[in-house]
Amino acid sequence: MNRTLLTMAAAILVVAGGIRASAATAEGSFQRTLEVRGLVDLDVRTGSGSIVVRTGPSDTVQIIGRIRAQDTWFGMDAEERVRRLEARPRA
């Protein structure tokens, strides 16, 4: 009996792993340049990944976002999520 349960559990893990490995992924990006005057108070956040801040011209702030998404078990697919973030990055 224990051997049967172990075999079934192993089969479920293999199938679940195959489903997850075949999940669709999508990538995209966006770029914005904002003109500024004086001091800039910068607040940046990310759901995951990393953020790099570099100095540049004193009258602009340039934002370059790289987006990676993966299909989830629920909700919209990865391509749709990337397209929405490219069109309207969260402020």
N, C-alpha and C positions, 0 to 999 in steps of 0.2 A: 504494500500500500504506500509506504513512504517513497519508494523508488518511482512509482507512478506519479505522485505529486511533484517530485523533484523534476522528472522529465517534462511534465506539463508546465511547470514554472520556467524551466529553461527555454521551452518553445515560445512561451509568451514573451520572454525577454528578447529573444532573437527577432520576433515579429515586431515588437514595439521599437526596437533599435533600428530595424529596417525602415519603418514608417518615419521615424524622426530623422534618419539620415537622408531620406528622400524629400524632406520638406523643402519647399521652394524658398529661395533667398533672392533678395533684390538689393541693388545699390543705387545711390543717387547723390546729388549734391546741390548746394545753393550758394550764392554769393551775393552779398549786399555791401555797399559802400555808403556810409553816412557822413555828411559834413557836420563838423562840430566846431564850437568856439569855446575857448577857455578850458577849464578843468573838466575831465570826463570821469564820472562815477560809473565804473564798469561792473556789472553783475552777470556772470555767465554760469549756466548749469547744463548738465547732460544727464540723460536717463541711464546711459552707460557709455563706456569709452573714455576718451581723454579730451582735455582742452589745452591748447597751446596759445599763449599770448605773446606777441612780439611788438616791439616798437615800430613806428612808422612815421609818416608825415604828421605834423601837429594839428592839421585841420581836418583830418578824416579818421574814421574808424572803419576798417574793412573786416567783414565777417565772412568766413568761408566754412561752410558746414558740409561734412561728409556723413551720409546716411546709410546705414545697413539695417535691413529688416529681414525677418524670417516668418514664414507662415506660422500661424498659431492654430491651436485646436478650435478656437472660436474667433469670431470677429472677421475683419477684412483681411484680404491676403497681403502678402509682403509688397507686391507691386503697387497696390492701392495706397498703402500706408506711406510708402516712399514718395509717391506722386503728391499726396496731400501735404507732406512736410516740405517738399521742394516748393510747392506753390505758396504755402503760408507757414513759414517757420514759427514756432512758438516764441512769443515775446516775453 
